[in-house]
């Protein structure tokens, strides 16, 4: 545990030591904007389609498609969540 804490602190110190001219560059700004979206998307795909060491297509895939459609139509977030949950429940009921 102490080794992990020291590693986290070392990464934080490394981040503080980066010159501001590097952080203010246009490439870094674009990467800092797009990287969280890419990581979150990858996490969603792994959670929806992954099952251990195999791929699975089940009610979660339908739920993801319904949520994507609702987000594309710019519906409120609560509507997205309820619609996705209802779609998953309907597919599981079949």
Phi, psi and omega in degrees: 000319178295324179295319177296317178297318179295322177296317178296317179295320178298320177294322179294317178296321178298321177294322178292332185275355178288130180297148182295333179295331177286318181290334181272358181292153182294327180294317180295320180296318178295316179297318180293334178280318187271333185298316178299323179295316180295318180293319179294320178298317178297320178297317179297315181297317179295319181289328182279314188259351182267140175216094185068240179253022181227167177262142181225135174245114181217207184298333179295326179293318177296318179299318178296319179296318178295317179296319178297319178297316179295320178292323178297325179277001178060043176281158177300151186301320181296325177294320178299313182295314181294318180295318179294319179294319179295321178296316179296319179295320180294319179292321179291333179285339181290000000 
